[in-house]
Amino acid sequence: MKVWLKYSVLLVLSLAANGTLAQSKQDQDVNRATRLVDDANKKVISEPLDAFKLATDAVVQSKQQKDLRSEASAYNTLGTLYFNAGDYTKAIEYFNKAKVIYQKIKDEKSEEYTLKYLGKSYEAINDYKSSSSSYEQAEQKTNSSYRKTGYTISNSKIKKQAGRSKEAINDLEQELKYNLALDPVQKIDIYLELGDLYLAQKDTAQGVKLIGQALQNAKKTRNDSVGINTLNSAWNVYDQNGLTEINLETQQAYADSSRDDISPEVQRTINYNIGNTLLNTDAEKAKPFLEKSSAPIPDEEPSIDRIRAVEKLSQAYEKSGEYDKALAKYKEYIALLDSIKLLEMASRMQNEMLTTKYEIQETRIRELEEKQLEKEKSIRRQQWTIGLLVLGLALFAVLTYFLVKNIREKQESNMRIRLASLRSQMNPHFIFNSLNSVNGFISQNEERKANRYLADFSKLMRSVLNNSNNESIPLDEELRSLEIYLSLEHSRFPDKFDYQLDVDTDTQTQLITVPPMLIQPYIENAVWHGLRYRESKGLLLVSISQKDDTLIVGITDNGIGRKQSQQLKTTHQKDYKSTGMSHTQERLLLLNKLYKRHYAVTVTDLNTEGETGTDVELKLPIYA
C-alpha cells in the first residue's frame, strides 16, 4: 500500500514539474511572438514583404501560445501593410480582428489606436458612416474630453448629405473652439469643410473667410504638399459653388503673398488652377498660365500635375485656332501619359505582386491555424487522458490511504481489546490459593488473620478490577497494589521468604504512569516457582528506579532457580505457568506495537557460591 502511495505522489510531482517547465517554455514563446511583431513593425515601410512574413509568423506563434495581445498587435501590422498597399478592404478585415481581441482583453488604449486607423481605412473607400462610427468609438475609449477631428469631419459629411448642415457646422466650430490639441493640418481640414458648408448655406462672406483661413494656415506650415492640397481643395469648393472670380482672386492672392519663397510645384498648381478656370471663358488669357504650369521643372519625373497641364494647354491652343500647337501639345500629352502609365503599371504590378505574396502568406496562416487547431485537440485529449489517470491514481491513493488507515484502526482497536482482556485476567491460581489460605486461617481458629487477609485480598481485587479498564495508571497506585500483593503472599508463606520493596527517591511516582498489573506476574513467578521450594527462608527484592526516560524495575530472588523449578512442577502447574507468563509476554508485544515504544524484559539465572535464584529486569518507557 505504501509503495502505491509513494509512486502516486511521485507521478503528481513529476506532472507538476513538467507543468512548470512547460510554463517557462510558454513564457519564452510569448516573448518570441512579441519580438516578431516588433521586428515586423520596423520593416513596414522599407521591407513590406519581410514585415508581412514576420507578422504572419507572429500570428501563428501567438495563436499557439494563446497570447492574445501579440496576436492583436500582429493583426494591426498586417492591416497597416494592406493599407499601404492600397487594399483597404483587407486592411479593414485585419483592423477589425485586432479590435475584437482588444475588446476581449479590455485594452482600451490599443483599441483606440486600432479604431482610428480603422476609421482611416473606411474613409479611404468613402464609407463615411463606418468611418464616423469607428472615430466615435475611438473617442469613447480616450480619457480626453476633446472630440477626435477625424470623427467630427466624417460625421459632418454624413450630416451634410442628410440635410443637417447646421448641426455639422456646430460640431466643427465646437471642435475648433475646444480642441486645443489640433495641429495645423487638422485646422485646415476643418476650415475647408466649414467654408464649404457655409457656401452651401449661401453665406458667401463667411465661407470665403473660412477658406481664406485655411489657406493662411497652409502657408504657415511651409509644407508644399499641404499648400498644394489646400489650394486644390479651395479651387474645388469655389468651382462647385460657381464662384469663378473669387476662385481666381484666391489663387492669385496666394501666389502674390508667397512670391518670395514659393516653390515651383506650388506655382505650377496656382497657374494650372487659374488657367483651368479661365479656359472656359477666355482661352487667350488661360494660355500663359497653362504654359507656365506645363513647363518641366528641373530633375522632375513625369507627374500627373504636368500631364494634366499639357492636356489643358492643348485645349487652349485648339480654342484659339492654333491647331499645330494644339496637335504638338496633344502628342506631348500622349507621350507623357504613356510614360506615367508605365510607371503606374509598374507600381501596380509591384503592389499586385506584393498582394499575391501576402495572399500566399495568408494561406500559410490558415494552414497553420488548422494544424494548430488539430494539435490543440490532440493536446486536450492527452490532457484529459493524463487528468483521468492522475484522478484515478489520486482516488486509488485516497482509497488506499483510508483502507490502510481503517485496517490500522481495526488492528489498534483489536490490540486495545486484547490488552484490556489480558489486564482483566487475574491469576485464577492465586485467587484459588488465597481463598484456601483464608479457609486455613478460619479452620485454625485464626479469625483475626483470616479477616486481615480477606480485607487485604479485597483491596487488591478492587484495585485490579478498577485498573483493568485503564491503559495506564500512576506508578504510586501500582506500587500500592504490589505492596498488598507482597503482603498477601508473605502471609501465605511466612517461613519461605521475606521481601523488600525499594523505590529510588528520585523516582517521581505520582507523575510516571505504567500499564497496570505488568510487574505483578514476575513477582508471583519468583514466589511460586523459586522461593516457596526453598528449605530455608529466602529473600525477594523489588527495586524501582528511573534512568532518563525509562523506568527500571528489578525483581531478584534467591529461590531454587528456573531449571530446578521446572523439574519439580506437576503437569497442571506447567500449564498454569505457561498461560500466565505467555499473557504477560503478549502484553509487552502489544504495548510495543500499539504505542511504538520499547517495553523490554530480561531474565537472568543466578548461580554464585552455591546460591541459586533468578533476576528479572523490566524496562518501561516513561510517558505522561
N, C-alpha and C positions, 0 to 999 in steps of 0.2 A: 504493500500500500504506500509506504513512504517513498519507494522508488518512483511510482507513478506520479505522486505529488511533486517530487523533485524535478522530473522531466517536464511536467506540465508548466511549472514555474519557469524553467529554463527556456521552454518554447515561447512563452509570453514575453519574457525579457528579450529574447532574440528578435521577435517581431517588433518590439518597441525600439530596439537598437536600429533595426533596418528602417523603421519609420523615421528615426532621427536622421539617418544618413540620407534617406530619400528627401527629407525636408531641406537638408543642406544643399543637395544637388538641385532641388527645385529653386531655391533662392539664387543659385548661380545662373540657372537658365533664365529666370526673370530678369536678372541684371543683363544677360546677353541680349534679350529682346529689347530692353531699353537702349542698349548701346547700338543695336542695329537701326533703331528709329533715329537716334542722334546722328549716326553716320549718313543715313538717307537724307536727312534734312540739310546736311552740309552740301549735298550734291544735287539738290533740286534744280538749281539754275545751271550750273556748269556741266553736270553729267546726269541728265534726267533718266537715262536708261539704267545706269548703275543705281541711281536713287530708287527707281521703281523695283529693281531686283532686291535691294536691301529692305525696302518697305514690305515687299511681299514675304521675304524670309521672316521679317519681324511679326507679320500677321500669323504665319504658321507657328512660329516659336511661342508667341503669346497665347495662341489657342491651345497648344499642347500643355502649357503650364497654367492655363486658366487665369492669365494676367490681363484683366480687362482694361486696365489703364494703358498698358503698352499697345494693346490691340487697337484701342480708340486712337491713340497717337499715330499709329501706322496708317489707319484709315484717313486721318487728316492729311498725312503726307501724300497718300495716293490721290485724294481729292484735289490737292494743290497741283500735283503733276498733270492731272487731266484738265484742270482749269487752264494751266499754262499752255497745254496742247490744243486748247480751243474746244475740247469735248466737254461742254458744260453739263450735259445730261449725266455722263459718268461721274463728273465732279460732284454733282448733287447727290448721286447714289451713295458715294463714299462719305460725304459730309453727313448725310443722314444716318449712316451706320455709326459714325463716331458720336453723333448727337444722342442716339438711343443708349449707347453704353455709358456716356457721361451722365445721362439722366438716371441710369440704373445705379451707378456708384455714387451719385449725388455730388459730383464735382462741378459746381455751378460756374466757376471761373473758366474752366476749359470748355464747358458747354457754351458759354457766352462767346468765346473766341470762335468756336465752330459755327455758331448761328450767324455771326457776322459774315463769314465767308460763304455760308450757305445763301445768305441774302444777296451777296455779290453775284453768285452763280445764277440765281433766279433772275437777277437784274440783267445779266448778260443775254438771256433768252427772252427778255421783255415780259417776263411773268411778274408784273409788279405786285400782284396780290400776294403771291407766295413770298416774294422778296420782302414786302411790308410785314408780313406775318413773322418772318424769320428775324427781322430787325426788332420787331416789337417783343418777341420772346427774349432776344438778347438784352433789351432794355430792362426786362423784369429780373434778369439774373445779376444785374450790377447793383452796387450799393449807392451809386451816384444818382442824384435827383434830376440830372440833365437828360434830355431826350437824346437818342442817337440820331445823328444827322442823316445817315443813310435811310433809316426808317422814316424819318419825317419827310424827306424828299419823295421817296417811293410812295408813301401814303398820300402825299399831296397830289401826285399824278392820278392816283385812283379816285380821289375826291373830285378832281377836275373833270375826269371822264364821267363821273356820276352827277355832274352839275352842281357840285358843292364847293365852288371855288372860294367862297368867303371863308369856309372852315379851313381850307388848305392855306389861305393867306394868313389866317390867325395862327395856325400851327407853325408856319415858317417864321413869322415875326416873333413868336414866343421863343423859338429856337435861337434867333439872333440876339434876343434881349437877355436870356438867362443862361445860355450855354457859353460860359467864359472859356471853355477848352477848345472852341472851334479854331481850326487852322485856316490860313488864307484860302486854300483851295475849297474848303467846305463853305466858307463865306461866299466865295464866288458862285458856287453852285446854287446857294440859297438866293442870292441877289438875282441871278438869271431866272430862276424859277418864279420868284416873286414878280419880277418885271413882266414875264410872260403872262402871269395871272392878272396883273393889273391892266395890261393891254387888252386882255380878253374881256375885262370888265369895262372897257372903253375909258379907263383912267390913264390917258396917254402920258400926261405930265409925270405922274408917279412911276409909271412903267419905265419911261426914258431915264428918270432919275436913278432908279434901282439898277438898270443895266449899265448906266454910267459908273455906278459904284463898283459893279462887278469888274469893269474894265480898269478902273483905278487900282483895285486890289491886285488884278493880274499884272499890271505894270510894276507894282511894288515888289512882286515876287522875283522879278528879273529872271524869270524862267521862260525861255522861248516856247516850250511845249505848252505851258499854262496860258501864255499870251495868245498863241495861235488858236488853241481850243476855245478860249473866251471870245476872241474876235469872230470866229466861225459861228459860235452859238448866238452871239448878238446879231450877226447878219441874218441867221435863220429866223430868229424871233421877229425882227423888223420886216423881213421879206414876207413871212406868213401873215403879218398884220397889215401889209400894203403900205408901210411907212418908208417909201423909197428915199425921199430927201433926208429924213433923219438917219437912214442907213448910211447914205453917202457921207454925211457930215460926221457921223460917229467914227467911221473907218478913217477918214482923213484927219480928224482931231487926234486919234490915237497915234497916227504916223507923225503929225506935227509935234506932239508933246514928247515923242520918243526919238526925235530926229538925231540927237547926238549919239545915242547908244543903241539904235535899232539894229537888229541883226538882219542879214539877207533873207533868212527864212520868214521872219515876221513881215518884212517889207513885201515879200512875194505874196503872202497871204492878203495883206491890205490891198495891193494892186489888183490881185485877182478878184477880190470881193467888190471893189469899186468898178472894175472893168465889166464884171458879170452883171452888175446892177445897171450900168449904162448901156449894155449891149442890146437890151430890149427897146430902148428909146432913142439912142444916138450912137450908132456903130463907130462913127469917126472919133467921138470923144472916148469911146471904150478902147480903141486900138492902142494908144500909148500905154495905158495901164496894163493891158494884156500882154503887150510886147515886153514890158519890164518883168511881168510875172512869169513869162515863158522863157526868159533868158536863163541859161545854165549858171549855176553857182560853182565856183572853182572846187575841184575834188568831190563833186556831187555824184552819187549813184543815181540811176533813174528812179524818180519818185512819182507818186500819184499826183502830188500838187503840181509838178511841172507839166505832166501829161495833160491834165485837165485844162491848164492854162493854154497849152499849144492848141488843144481842140477848140477852145473858146476863141482864140485868135484867128484860127482858120475860118470860123463862122463870121467873125467881124470883117475879115477881108472879103468874104463872099457877099456879105450885105453891102459892102462899099463898092462892089463891082470889080475888085482886084482878084480875078479868078486864078491867075497864075500863082499869085502869092498864097491864095487860099488852098490851091492844089499842093503846093510845096509844103505848106504847114500841115496839110492833112496827111501827106506821105510821112512827114516827120512824126506826126502823131501816131501813125500806124507802126512805124519802126520802134518808137518808144514804148508803145503799148505791147508790142511783141516781146521786147526785152523784159518789161516788167512782168508780163505773163509767164515768161520763162523762169524769172526769179520766184514768182508766186507759186508756179508749178513745182519748182524745186523745193520750196519751203513746204508746200502742201504734201509733196511726196515724202519729205522728211518727217512731217507730222504723222502722215498715214503709216509710214514705216514704224515710227515710234509707237503709234496707237496699236499697230499689229503686234509689235513686241510686247506691249502692255497686255494685249489680249492673251498672248501666249503665257505670260506670267500669271494672268488671272485664271487660265485653265489649270495651271500648276497649283494655284491656291485651292481651286475646287477639288482637284485630285487629292491633294494633301489633306484637305478638310475631311474628305470621305474616308481616307485612310485613318485619319486621326479619330473619327467617329467610331470606326470599326475597332481601332486599338483601345479606345475608351470602353467600348462594350466588353472587349476581352478582359481588360483590367478589372472592370466591375464584376465580371463573372468570377475572375480569380479572387477578388476581394471577398465576394460572397462565399466562395468555397473556403478560403482561409478563415473568414469570420465564423462560418459554421463549424469548421474544425476547431478553432480556438474556443468557441462557445461549447462545443461538445466536450473538449478536454477540460474546460473550466467546470462544466456540470459534473463530469466524471470526477474531477479533483474534489469538488464540493461534496458530492455523494460519498466519495471515498473517505473524505475527512470526517463527515458525520457518521459514516459506518464504523470507522476506526474509533471515533470518539464514543459511539454507542457501545461498541464491544468493550472498550476500556472501562466505561462507566459500569457496564454489567459485571466485568471482571472485578472492579473495585467493590461494587456492591456485594458480590458473592464473597469476596475476601473479608469484607466487614461482617457479613452474616456469619461466616465461618469463625472469624475471630470472636465474635460475640458468643457463638456456640461453645467455643473452646474455653472462653473465660467463665462461662456459667457452669462448667463441668467440675464440680468439687470432687476430690478423690473419694469415691464410694468406700474404698477400703478403710480410709481414715475415719470416715463417718461411722462405719460399722464398728470399728475398734474403739472409737470414742464412746459410743453407746455401751459397748461391752465394759469399758472402764468404769462408766457411771454405775452400771449394774453390779460390778465387782465391789465398788465402794459401798453400795447400798447393802449388798449381801454380807459385807463385813461390818455392818452397822457403823460405817464411817459416813454418816449423813452429811456432816459438815463439809468433808472433802468432796462428796458427791455433788452437793449444792454449788460449791465454789467452782467445781469442774464444769458442771452443767451451765452455770452463769457465763463462764469464760467461753464455753463452746457456743452458746447462743450469740454472744457478742461477735465471735468470729464468723458464724453463719450469716448474721445480719450484715456484717461488713462485706462478706463475699457476695451476697445477693445484691446489695446496693451497688457495689463497684462493678458487678458483671455487666451493667448497662453502659458503662463508661469506657471509652477507648483508652483514657489515661486518667490518673489520679495524682494528687500531690504526694511527694515522697514521704512526708511525715505520716500521712494516712496509711500508706503501705507499710511503714515501719511499725505502726501500732498493731496492724493485723499480724505482722511477723512476730511481734513480742507475745501476742496472745497465743499464736500457734506454738511457738517455742515453749511457752509456759505449759500448755496442754500436753505436748509431747514429753516434757520433762516430768510432768505429774504422772504420766503413764509408765515412764522408765526412769525413775529417780536414781536407781542404782547402776544405770548403764552410762550415763553421761551428764556432764554439766555443760553449760553453754555461756557464751559471751556475745553480745551484740554491740559492736563498736562503730560509732558514726564519727567520722572526722569533723572537727569543729568548724572547718572552713566550708563544709557542705551546706548549701542553702536548701534545707529540706522542705521549706514552705514554698519555694519558688520553682523547684525542679519537679517535673511530672514524669511518671513512669507508667507503663502498662500494668494493670492490676494483676496480682497473683502470678507474676512471672518468676519471682525469686523463690516462692514457697515450694515448688516441686523439687528444686535442688536440695533444699534443706530437708524436706521429707525423705528424699533419696538417701541423704547422708545418715539420717537417723535409722531408717528402716533396713537399709542394706549394708550398713557399716558399723554403726555404734551399738546397735542392740544385740549384735552377736559377740561383742567383747566379753571376755571373762572378768576383766577388771573395768573400773569406771573410766570412761573416755572423756574427750573434750570436743565440743563443737564451737568453732569460732566463725562468726559472721561479721565481716568488716565492710563499711560503706565509705567511699572517698570520691572526691571529684578531681579530675585532671582535665584542664581546659574545658572542652565541651562534651566530655564523656564521663558518665557515672560508672565507677568500677566497683563491682560487688564481688567480694571474696568469700567463699564458703569452704572452710577447711575442717576436716575431721580426721581423727586418728583411729578410725574403725578398722575392720578387717580387710578392707580393700575390695575392689570390684571383682578381681579374679576369684578370690575365696568365697565371696558372697554369691557369685553365680553358681558355684558348685553346691552351695547349701540350699538353694531355693527349690521349692516344690514347683510342680508344673503350674499350679494355679498362680503362684507368686510370679513366675516368669511372665505369664500372660498379663498380669496386672501391671508389672513394671513397664513392660513394652508399651502398653496403652498409655500410661501416664506420661512417660518421657517422650513418646512419639508425639503426643499432643503439644508438649512444650516446644519440641523442635519445629513442629509445623507452625506454631505461633510465631517463632522467630523468623521463619522464612516468609510468612505472610506479612509481618511487620516491615521487613526489608523491601518487599515488592511494593507494598502499599504506600509507604512513606519515603521510599528511596533513601533510606538511611542504613547504617551498618550496625545491626544488633549481632553481637558475636558471643560465643561461649567456648571456653577452653577447659577441658577436663584432664587433670594430671594425676597419675598414680604416684603415691609417696611410699618410699621403702628405704629408710635410712636407719642404721644401727638397730636392726631388728624390729623397728616400728613400721607399721603399715598405715595406710589411710588414703584419702582422696582430696585433691584440691580442685575446686571449680572457680573459674573466674568469668564473670559476666561483664560485658562492656555494653552499656546502654547509652545511646546518644541522647544528649540533653536537649529538650525543646520545650518551649513555653506552652 
